[in-house]
Amino acid sequence: MTISTVALFWALFLVCVMNMVRYFSSLRALLVVLRGCDPLLYQYVDGAGFFTSHGQPSKQMRLVTYIWSQRYHDHHDDEFIRRCERVRRQFLLTSALCGLVIISLISLMFWH
C-alpha cells in the first residue's frame, strides 16, 4: 500500500485550514471576553471592527503584539489570560502548519 503524496498534501492542507478556523473562532471569543472585562483595551485594538472590512490593521496589530509579547500576564481577568494563552498557542500551531503546507507545495512542484 502506497500513500499518495498529493493526497497527503491535501490532508495536511485540510488540517491547516481547520486550525485556521479554530484560531479565528478563538480570537472572536477572546474579543467577546475582552469587551466585557476591559473596554478600553477593546477599543485600543479595534475590537468592534476587528473582523470587518473597515477594520484598522494598525490597531489590530496591537492585539497581535500584545499577545505575542505576553503582556496579558499582568491582566486582572483570569478568563482573559486563558483565552490569550489559547489564541497564542493556536497562532503558533497554525503558523507552523501553514509553513509546512508551503514547504510541501514547493516540494510537490519539484517532485512531480
C-alpha positions in Angstrom: 0.0 0.0 0.0 1.5 3.3 -1.1 0.4 6.7 0.2 -0.1 9.3 -2.5 1.9 12.4 -1.9 -0.8 14.6 -3.4 -3.4 13.1 -1.0 -1.0 13.6 1.9 -0.6 17.2 0.8 -4.4 17.8 0.7 -4.8 16.2 4.1 -2.2 18.5 5.5 -3.8 21.5 3.8 -7.2 20.5 5.3 -5.8 20.2 8.8 -4.2 23.6 8.3 -7.5 25.2 7.2 -9.4 23.6 10.1 -6.8 25.0 12.6 -7.1 28.5 11.0 -10.9 28.3 11.5 -10.3 27.3 15.2 -7.8 30.1 15.6 -10.3 32.8 14.2 -13.1 31.3 16.4 -10.8 31.6 19.5 -9.9 35.1 18.5 -13.6 36.1 18.3 -14.2 34.5 21.7 -11.2 36.5 23.1 -12.6 39.7 21.7 -16.0 39.0 23.4 -14.3 38.4 26.7 -12.2 41.5 26.2 -15.2 43.7 25.5 -16.7 42.7 28.9 -13.6 42.8 31.1 -11.5 45.6 29.6 -13.5 48.0 27.3 -10.5 50.4 26.9 -8.2 47.7 25.6 -11.1 46.5 23.4 -11.3 49.9 21.8 -7.5 50.2 21.6 -7.2 47.0 19.5 -10.3 47.9 17.4 -12.4 45.1 18.8 -15.6 46.2 17.2 -14.1 46.5 13.7 -11.7 43.6 14.0 -13.4 41.2 11.5 -15.0 43.8 9.3 -13.8 45.3 6.1 -13.5 48.8 7.7 -11.2 47.5 10.5 -7.9 49.3 11.2 -5.0 46.9 10.6 -2.6 49.1 12.7 -4.9 48.8 15.7 -5.4 45.1 15.0 -1.6 44.6 15.1 -1.7 46.0 18.6 -3.6 42.9 19.7 -1.1 40.6 17.9 1.8 42.4 19.6 0.0 42.4 22.9 -0.5 38.6 22.7 2.9 37.8 21.1 4.8 39.7 23.8 2.6 38.1 26.5 1.7 41.4 28.2 -1.7 39.8 29.1 0.0 38.1 32.1 -0.4 41.3 34.0 -4.2 41.5 33.3 -6.7 41.2 36.2 -9.1 38.8 34.5 -8.1 35.1 34.6 -10.5 34.2 31.8 -8.9 36.7 29.5 -5.4 35.4 30.3 -6.6 31.8 29.5 -8.1 33.0 26.2 -4.9 34.8 25.3 -2.8 31.8 26.0 -5.1 29.7 23.8 -5.0 32.2 21.0 -1.2 32.4 21.2 -0.8 28.6 21.1 -3.2 28.2 18.2 -1.4 31.0 16.3 1.9 29.2 16.7 0.4 25.9 15.6 -1.4 27.4 12.6 1.7 29.3 11.6 3.8 26.1 11.7 1.2 24.2 9.7 0.9 26.9 7.1 4.7 26.9 6.8 4.6 23.1 6.4 1.9 23.4 3.7 4.0 25.9 1.8 7.1 23.7 2.0 5.1 20.7 0.9 3.7 22.6 -2.0 7.1 23.6 -3.2 8.3 20.1 -2.7 5.4 18.7 -4.8 6.1 21.2 -7.6 9.7 19.9 -7.8 8.8 16.3 -7.3 6.0 16.0 -9.8 
